[in-house]
Amino acid sequence: MSRALLVLSAFVLTSVVSAQVAPGFRLFGPHGTDETYLLDVNGNVVHTWPSGYVPGNGIYLLENGDLIRAVQLPGGPGIGGSGGGVQRIKFDGTIVWDFDFTTGGVYHHHDVEPMPNGNLLLIAWDTLTTADAIANGRDPALVTGPNFWPDAIYEIEQTGPTTGSIVWEWHVWDHLIQDFDNTKPNFGVVADNPQLLDINYPPNVVNDGDWNHANSISYDPVHDLILINFPFQNEFYVIDHSTTIAEAAGHTGGTYGKGGDFLYRWGNEEAYGKGGPADKQLFNPHGTAFIPAGRPGGGNVIVFNNQFGGNFSAVHEIELPLTPGVGFTLGGDGTYGPAAPVWEYTAPNPTDLFSPFLSNAERLPNGNTLIDSGFQGWFQEVTNAKVQVWEHFNTLPTSTSFVFQISYYERSLWADADSVSVAAGGTVGFDLVAGSPHDGELYFLLGSASGTDVGVTYGGQTIPLNFDPYFFYTLTHPNSALLPGSFGTLDTLGKSTASLVLPAGAAAPLVGTTLNHAYATLDPVTLNVIHTSNAVPLELTP
């Protein structure tokens, strides 16, 4: 017991990887496989989630550690990016939501976006016809075939293991302008209406009905805004999520007073009649996303510009001209700034980085940028000074290296339940996944019954648990009957398991309490604390 106290009291901040490299994990699901992989900084796969379907395509971890995975259902329209469904998968591979979104004239594709309220934003095609397009001012010479598939956004609330309800929706079809047919109600001057989308742009023949091909969606919870990317228009757009469904279909209402019309657009002034080909800045872009608040550049937009140089790609960061609660600044010339990205990355030899499709980029907490060149299956991390500090080439599966996106996470502790009945008792399993840089380190799984807001700090790092009697017990009683496996040595991948075993009726006075658990790892020789995990809550129910 005294050794346990000595170990944590001797905490000294150390580093197991270069200070320039973000220490967490990279999550990705390659094309051609039904599995999702968690990759550590050494390039080792430390966990795999099975699915039963190839990706369809977005994949994310939720706040509680569940995996959200868009999946490609059979029998789709045969258009690139077709998905159709979404699964929610526990750490142990249990599928707790298997949602089919291919009915009622809509078909999910490409990306999803988890929201803080637990709902999910989905991109979908609305199934319309060529006749519908012509009736709304589309030039008949620019359409062939029976279908026209404009994009829409749906917010879905999970209601059961296979069901979900639509709680909000937006349709590009409600926000059109055109200057081709003056007999139609949406006829107008395109250049005077940047808040609307020209149904005749781009002036290309649409053979399969896929007009917009939205490939990414992102949510800003600070300002309640949605970001969506249309690569065929070579633009991204910001939409007000504060609207009602009725307001989202119209042109007034919501925080910014414009209903579901575009609040902002960027990348191609030609698309709204304010420029020509020389003014285009985005070329088949992918992976457009808000940089989360709290990260360097928070609130800005990051985008992978696939065909920026024709035969090479770039990553751009765009500083949005947003006045919160007021709106976006439209320049005196009728265009939206900025004139250029605030940050841009191309490879030192530009043609080395080239993905004509797929791909994304993410700003990391340490200020670096994680890049997925999806066609190449090439992941890299670069500093703000554009120095590469990490890279990995995907070889999973062996049939293809294509990767739609990569995401970064620092979660390293999972629990297989979020509650346990005091009356019935039960066992809750914990999975500790620190990664191979922590091979052979000692670990302590600790707990707190009074929250995580203060934390216990040693030598500059903080374990996200408050010091209280339960913390003291878990510290001084490792591997007890209550917490078997709570002290031990991580394996070569930096992994281990532990449990909380609650006897029936033993904790009756604690009903309603939330126990939080987290772990710390220690150098087996120096006993310096090296890594601390996230906290995982566990509610004690009746």
C-alpha positions as a printed Julia matrix, in Angstrom:
542×3 Matrix{Float64}:
   0.0    0.0     0.0
   2.8    2.43    0.87
   4.37   1.81   -2.55
   1.12   2.94   -4.2
   1.21   6.21   -2.28
   4.91   6.65   -3.01
   4.42   6.12   -6.73
   1.85   8.91   -7.16
   3.6   11.24   -4.74
   6.74  10.95   -6.88
   4.97  12.31   -9.97
   7.33  14.08  -12.38
   6.2   15.28  -15.81
   7.92  13.33  -18.57
   7.38  12.77  -22.3
   7.38   9.56  -24.29
   7.08  11.17  -27.73
   8.4   14.32  -29.3
   6.76  17.37  -27.75
   5.86  18.42  -31.29
   3.68  15.37  -31.94
   0.13  15.23  -30.58
   0.13  12.25  -28.19
  -3.35  10.87  -28.82
  -4.87   8.43  -31.29
  -5.92   8.59  -34.95
  -9.25   7.02  -35.94
  -9.96   5.85  -39.49
 -11.98   3.33  -41.48
 -10.46   2.53  -44.88
 -12.52   1.76  -47.95
 -12.85  -1.94  -48.62
 -13.08  -3.07  -45.01
 -15.87  -3.28  -42.45
 -13.5   -2.42  -39.6
 -12.52   0.85  -37.94
  -9.03   1.27  -36.52
  -7.53   3.23  -33.64
  -3.9    4.04  -34.41
  -1.29   5.21  -31.9
   1.62   7.57  -32.58
   3.92   4.63  -33.28
   1.64   3.46  -36.1
   0.28   0.49  -34.17
  -3.41  -0.44  -34.29
  -4.47  -0.6   -30.65
  -8.17  -1.3   -31.16
 -10.57  -2.38  -33.89
 -14.35  -2.03  -34.17
 -16.18  -4.48  -36.48
 -19.25  -3.38  -38.42
 -20.43  -5.76  -41.12
 -20.48  -2.99  -43.73
 -17.85  -0.96  -45.55
 -17.82   2.72  -44.54
 -20.35   5.08  -45.89
 -18.17   7.28  -44.99
 -17.89   9.47  -41.85
 -16.63   7.89  -38.6
 -16.4    9.58  -35.19
 -16.13   8.86  -31.46
 -18.89  10.21  -29.24
 -18.27  11.92  -25.92
 -19.04   8.67  -24.08
 -16.62   6.67  -26.24
 -19.17   5.01  -28.53
 -18.27   4.85  -32.21
 -20.57   6.45  -34.77
 -20.02   4.98  -38.23
 -21.79   5.76  -41.48
 -22.21   2.5   -43.4
 -22.82   1.58  -47.01
 -26.0   -0.45  -47.3
 -26.58  -2.68  -50.32
 -28.8   -1.53  -53.16
 -27.8    2.12  -53.21
 -27.98   4.52  -56.17
 -24.46   3.65  -57.31
 -23.13   7.19  -56.8
 -19.78   7.76  -55.12
 -20.17   8.33  -51.39
 -23.44   6.41  -51.09
 -24.08   5.26  -47.54
 -27.63   4.68  -46.45
 -27.13   3.84  -42.8
 -25.5    4.71  -39.5
 -24.34   2.43  -36.71
 -23.49   3.19  -33.09
 -20.97   0.66  -31.76
 -19.71   0.08  -28.21
 -16.02  -0.45  -27.51
 -16.53  -4.22  -27.37
 -18.16  -4.24  -30.82
 -21.77  -4.39  -29.67
 -24.0   -2.5   -32.11
 -26.49  -0.44  -30.11
 -27.97   1.51  -33.02
 -28.41   0.27  -36.58
 -30.3    3.0   -38.43
 -31.42   2.77  -42.05
 -31.94   6.2   -43.65
 -32.95   5.24  -47.19
 -36.71   5.6   -47.01
 -39.24   8.37  -47.52
 -37.49   9.78  -50.57
 -34.18  10.44  -48.85
 -30.87   8.62  -48.94
 -27.98   9.26  -46.55
 -24.53   9.73  -48.07
 -20.97  10.66  -47.13
 -20.77  12.3   -43.73
 -22.41  12.56  -40.31
 -21.82  14.97  -37.43
 -22.42  14.14  -33.74
 -23.96  17.03  -31.78
 -23.58  17.91  -28.08
 -27.28  17.21  -27.5
 -26.76  13.57  -28.54
 -28.42  13.95  -31.93
 -26.76  13.38  -35.27
 -26.62  15.56  -38.37
 -26.79  13.56  -41.61
 -26.24  14.58  -45.21
 -28.82  13.06  -47.54
 -30.04  13.22  -51.09
 -33.64  14.25  -51.69
 -35.05  12.1   -54.47
 -36.49  14.38  -57.14
 -36.83  14.1   -60.9
 -35.41  15.81  -63.94
 -38.87  17.26  -64.48
 -38.72  18.78  -60.97
 -35.41  20.4   -61.82
 -36.7   21.88  -65.08
 -39.82  23.12  -63.29
 -37.51  25.04  -60.95
 -35.55  26.69  -63.73
 -32.85  24.15  -64.54
 -31.74  24.39  -68.16
 -33.08  21.19  -69.83
 -29.8   20.91  -71.75
 -27.98  20.39  -68.43
 -29.85  17.29  -67.24
 -30.22  13.75  -68.51
 -31.75  10.65  -66.99
 -34.8   10.43  -64.73
 -33.36  11.61  -61.36
 -32.23  14.85  -59.78
 -30.7   14.53  -56.3
 -30.23  17.85  -54.47
 -28.76  17.7   -51.0
 -30.41  18.08  -47.61
 -29.46  18.01  -43.94
 -31.4   16.03  -41.34
 -30.97  16.1   -37.57
 -31.81  12.67  -36.16
 -32.61  11.7   -32.59
 -32.13   8.03  -31.79
 -35.41   6.56  -30.53
 -34.6    2.85  -30.4
 -32.07   0.2   -31.45
 -32.99   0.64  -35.13
 -35.09   3.81  -35.17
 -34.66   7.55  -35.18
 -36.84  10.62  -35.56
 -36.22  13.75  -37.61
 -36.14  16.78  -35.27
 -34.79  19.37  -37.74
 -34.18  19.52  -41.47
 -32.87  21.78  -44.21
 -33.13  21.4   -47.98
 -31.09  23.2   -50.6
 -34.19  22.89  -52.8
 -35.84  25.6   -50.7
 -33.06  28.11  -51.42
 -32.65  28.37  -55.19
 -32.2   31.21  -57.67
 -31.88  31.12  -61.45
 -31.69  33.53  -64.37
 -32.57  31.07  -67.15
 -36.39  30.93  -67.16
 -38.28  34.1   -66.29
 -41.55  32.2   -66.01
 -40.47  30.49  -62.8
 -41.0   32.0   -59.31
 -37.28  31.7   -58.42
 -36.16  33.77  -61.41
 -33.84  36.62  -60.41
 -30.4   38.16  -60.6
 -27.97  35.56  -59.28
 -25.32  38.14  -58.4
 -27.83  40.02  -56.21
 -28.72  36.93  -54.2
 -25.6   35.34  -52.67
 -27.83  33.8   -50.0
 -29.29  31.43  -52.64
 -27.87  28.71  -54.89
 -27.99  28.98  -58.66
 -29.73  25.85  -59.93
 -27.81  26.15  -63.21
 -24.35  26.21  -61.67
 -22.1   24.6   -62.56
 -23.23  24.59  -66.21
 -22.39  20.91  -66.62
 -24.63  18.09  -67.74
 -25.77  16.06  -64.72
 -26.08  12.44  -65.85
 -26.79  10.66  -62.56
 -28.74  13.42  -60.82
 -25.98  14.13  -58.27
 -25.88  17.93  -58.49
 -24.19  19.06  -55.24
 -22.45  15.93  -53.92
 -22.06  17.31  -50.38
 -19.2   15.42  -48.79
 -18.75  16.92  -45.32
 -20.79  18.49  -42.55
 -19.63  20.21  -39.37
 -21.34  21.88  -36.41
 -20.3   24.89  -34.33
 -22.08  24.59  -30.95
 -20.82  28.0   -29.8
 -22.75  29.89  -32.5
 -25.26  27.14  -33.46
 -24.08  27.06  -37.07
 -23.8   24.27  -39.63
 -21.07  24.05  -42.26
 -21.65  22.03  -45.42
 -19.4   21.5   -48.42
 -20.51  21.2   -52.08
 -17.47  20.1   -54.12
 -19.31  20.33  -57.45
 -19.94  24.03  -56.74
 -16.41  24.33  -55.27
 -17.78  26.12  -52.21
 -18.66  25.65  -48.59
 -21.68  27.24  -46.9
 -22.71  28.26  -43.38
 -26.36  27.75  -42.35
 -28.23  28.87  -39.21
 -29.27  25.88  -37.1
 -31.26  28.0   -34.62
 -34.24  28.03  -37.01
 -37.37  25.97  -36.72
 -38.05  23.49  -39.52
 -40.49  25.96  -41.05
 -37.96  28.8   -40.82
 -35.23  26.6   -42.3
 -37.44  26.17  -45.38
 -37.86  29.92  -45.72
 -35.88  33.14  -45.85
 -36.52  34.72  -42.44
 -36.21  33.7   -38.8
 -33.52  32.26  -36.59
 -30.74  34.04  -34.72
 -29.45  35.7   -37.88
 -32.85  36.51  -39.39
 -32.29  34.74  -42.72
 -34.09  31.46  -42.15
 -32.4   28.66  -44.07
 -30.66  30.89  -46.63
 -26.88  30.84  -46.73
 -25.3   33.1   -44.11
 -21.91  32.74  -45.76
 -20.21  31.02  -48.65
 -16.58  30.8   -49.74
 -14.41  29.25  -52.39
 -15.85  30.23  -55.76
 -17.27  33.69  -56.47
 -18.27  32.55  -59.96
 -20.94  30.32  -58.36
 -22.92  33.41  -57.31
 -22.19  35.6   -60.3
 -19.44  37.7   -58.75
 -16.36  36.38  -60.49
 -14.89  34.16  -63.13
 -12.67  31.08  -63.28
  -9.65  33.07  -62.13
 -11.4   33.9   -58.84
 -11.94  30.27  -57.87
 -10.03  29.21  -54.73
 -11.48  25.78  -54.01
 -11.23  22.85  -56.4
 -13.27  19.73  -55.53
 -12.74  20.33  -51.79
 -13.33  17.72  -49.08
 -13.35  17.48  -45.31
 -14.49  21.04  -44.6
 -14.84  21.52  -40.82
 -15.04  24.12  -38.1
 -11.93  24.22  -35.91
 -13.29  23.52  -32.4
 -13.27  26.29  -29.81
 -10.23  26.04  -27.57
  -7.91  24.85  -30.32
  -5.61  27.26  -32.18
  -7.74  28.88  -34.87
 -10.94  27.96  -33.04
 -14.01  29.06  -35.0
 -12.14  29.15  -38.3
 -12.73  26.64  -41.09
 -10.2   24.08  -42.28
 -10.55  22.38  -45.66
  -8.63  19.92  -47.85
  -8.41  21.54  -51.28
  -8.01  18.45  -53.44
  -7.14  19.82  -56.87
  -5.74  23.17  -55.76
  -2.79  23.08  -58.12
  -4.3   20.81  -60.72
  -1.87  18.03  -59.87
  -1.35  18.76  -56.18
  -3.46  19.38  -53.09
  -3.42  21.91  -50.26
  -4.91  22.44  -46.82
  -6.43  25.86  -46.13
  -7.57  27.6   -42.96
 -10.2   30.29  -43.51
 -10.87  33.02  -40.93
 -14.61  33.66  -40.98
 -15.85  37.29  -41.01
 -18.44  36.55  -38.32
 -19.89  38.94  -35.78
 -21.6   36.59  -33.28
 -25.35  37.1   -33.13
 -25.2   39.57  -36.02
 -23.93  37.69  -39.04
 -21.24  37.56  -41.68
 -19.74  40.56  -43.4
 -20.47  40.89  -47.11
 -17.87  43.05  -48.86
 -18.72  46.2   -50.75
 -18.15  44.34  -54.01
 -20.81  41.81  -53.07
 -18.38  39.0   -52.24
 -17.51  37.26  -49.02
 -13.98  37.49  -47.69
 -11.34  36.74  -46.8
  -9.41  37.23  -50.01
  -7.02  34.43  -49.03
  -6.59  31.75  -46.37
  -5.0   32.72  -43.08
  -2.9   29.53  -43.24
  -2.05  27.16  -46.06
  -0.11  23.94  -46.35
   1.3   22.27  -49.43
   4.06  19.66  -49.46
   7.65  20.95  -49.8
   7.54  19.26  -53.2
   3.89  20.17  -53.97
   3.04  17.18  -56.18
   3.98  14.79  -53.36
   0.64  15.65  -51.71
  -2.15  14.88  -54.16
  -5.52  13.31  -53.59
  -8.02  14.09  -56.37
 -10.88  13.05  -54.07
 -11.54  11.91  -50.46
  -9.32  13.46  -47.7
  -9.61  15.85  -44.75
  -7.58  17.84  -42.25
  -8.04  18.57  -38.55
  -6.49  21.19  -36.29
  -5.15  19.44  -33.18
  -5.15  20.7   -29.57
  -1.38  21.35  -29.72
  -1.75  23.57  -32.8
  -0.51  21.03  -35.31
  -2.64  19.92  -38.25
  -3.48  16.28  -38.97
  -3.87  15.57  -42.7
  -5.36  12.61  -44.53
  -4.47  12.47  -48.21
  -7.18   9.92  -48.78
  -6.35   8.68  -52.26
  -2.74   8.08  -51.19
  -3.64   6.63  -47.79
  -1.05   9.04  -46.38
  -1.51  10.48  -42.91
   0.77  13.23  -41.64
   0.95  15.8   -38.88
   2.52  19.17  -39.55
   3.28  22.11  -37.29
   2.03  25.65  -37.77
   5.47  26.31  -39.31
   4.63  23.55  -41.87
   7.2   21.07  -40.59
   6.16  17.43  -40.77
   6.56  15.76  -37.35
   4.65  12.48  -37.95
   3.47  10.35  -40.84
   1.93   6.97  -41.52
   0.99   5.15  -44.72
  -2.14   3.06  -44.52
  -1.89  -0.58  -45.6
  -5.28  -1.71  -44.24
  -6.86  -3.55  -45.92
  -4.32  -4.8   -48.44
  -6.8   -4.41  -51.32
  -6.95  -0.59  -51.09
  -5.37   2.2   -49.08
  -8.18   4.75  -49.67
  -9.3    6.6   -46.51
 -12.19   9.09  -46.5
 -11.06  10.88  -43.34
  -8.97  10.66  -40.2
  -9.89  12.04  -36.78
  -7.9   12.68  -33.61
  -8.87  11.62  -30.07
  -7.17  11.65  -26.69
  -9.61   9.25  -24.99
  -7.74   6.29  -23.51
 -10.23   4.82  -21.0
 -13.52   3.1   -21.8
 -16.13   1.48  -19.51
 -18.58  -1.14  -20.75
 -21.49   0.46  -18.84
 -22.5    3.93  -17.75
 -24.58   2.78  -14.78
 -24.87  -0.11  -12.35
 -27.75  -1.12  -10.06
 -26.89  -0.97   -6.38
 -29.64  -3.42   -5.47
 -28.66  -5.99   -8.08
 -24.93  -5.34   -8.03
 -22.78  -6.12  -11.02
 -19.41  -5.9   -12.68
 -18.28  -3.02  -14.87
 -15.28  -3.61  -17.1
 -12.69  -0.95  -17.98
 -10.45  -0.95  -21.03
  -7.21   0.98  -20.64
  -5.66   1.92  -23.98
  -2.62   4.15  -23.54
  -0.84   3.1   -26.75
   2.48   1.41  -27.49
   4.61   4.39  -26.32
   3.49   3.3   -22.83
   4.61  -0.32  -23.21
   5.54  -1.78  -19.82
   4.45   1.17  -17.72
   2.71   0.64  -14.4
  -0.85   1.9   -14.12
  -3.3    2.86  -11.38
  -7.06   2.96  -11.96
  -8.43   5.49   -9.49
 -11.88   6.85   -8.63
 -13.78   9.79   -7.18
 -17.31  10.18   -5.85
 -17.22  13.99   -5.84
 -16.58  14.89   -9.46
 -13.78  15.84  -11.79
 -13.78  19.64  -11.86
 -10.82  20.24   -9.53
  -8.72  17.17  -10.15
  -5.61  15.9    -8.4
  -2.42  17.52   -9.69
   1.03  16.01   -9.46
   4.13  17.54  -11.0
   2.23  19.6   -13.56
  -0.28  17.01  -14.8
  -3.79  16.56  -13.49
  -5.73  13.35  -12.95
  -9.34  14.4   -13.68
 -10.67  13.16  -10.32
 -11.36  15.09   -7.13
  -9.64  13.92   -3.96
 -12.18  12.38   -1.57
 -12.56   9.18    0.5
 -13.24   7.07   -2.59
 -10.13   8.41   -4.3
  -8.1    7.59   -1.18
  -9.58   4.09   -1.06
  -8.78   3.32   -4.71
  -5.26   4.65   -4.2
  -4.56   2.61   -1.08
  -6.44  -0.58   -2.04
  -5.28  -1.47   -5.56
  -6.43  -4.86   -6.89
  -8.93  -5.18   -4.06
 -12.09  -7.25   -4.39
 -13.88  -4.04   -5.35
 -11.34  -3.1    -8.06
  -9.59  -6.18   -9.43
  -6.93  -5.31  -11.98
  -6.74  -1.68  -10.89
  -2.94  -1.8   -10.55
  -0.64  -3.58  -12.97
   1.57  -3.33  -16.03
   0.49  -2.33  -19.52
   1.23  -4.75  -22.36
   3.29  -4.03  -25.49
   0.44  -2.01  -27.01
   0.0   -0.06  -23.79
  -3.24  -1.85  -22.91
  -4.84  -3.55  -19.92
  -8.24  -4.19  -18.35
  -9.7   -3.68  -14.89
 -13.09  -4.03  -13.22
 -15.39  -2.59  -10.6
 -17.2   -5.41   -8.8
 -20.18  -4.13   -6.81
 -21.84  -6.71   -4.52
 -25.64  -6.6    -4.44
 -26.89  -4.12   -1.85
 -23.41  -3.19   -0.66
 -23.58   0.48   -1.66
 -27.2    1.28   -0.79
 -26.37   4.68    0.79
 -24.7    5.75   -2.47
 -27.73   5.43   -4.76
 -27.74   8.43   -7.07
 -24.0    8.99   -6.76
 -21.84   9.2    -9.85
 -18.46   7.55   -9.54
 -15.79   8.75  -11.93
 -12.74   6.69  -12.79
  -9.48   7.51  -14.55
  -6.01   6.03  -14.64
  -2.42   7.21  -14.51
   0.64   5.4   -15.89
   4.07   5.4   -14.33
   7.61   4.61  -15.43
   8.45   1.22  -13.89
  11.99   2.31  -13.03
  11.74   5.95  -11.95
   8.07   5.73  -10.85
   7.46   9.06  -12.57
   3.85   9.56  -13.7
   3.78   9.75  -17.49
   0.18   9.7   -18.72
  -3.26  10.42  -17.31
  -6.5    9.33  -18.97
  -9.91  10.86  -19.41
 -12.49  10.32  -16.67
 -15.39   7.91  -17.21
 -18.63   8.44  -15.23
 -20.61   5.57  -13.7
 -24.01   6.23  -12.13
 -25.13   4.15   -9.15
 -28.83   3.51   -9.77
 -31.39   1.87   -7.45
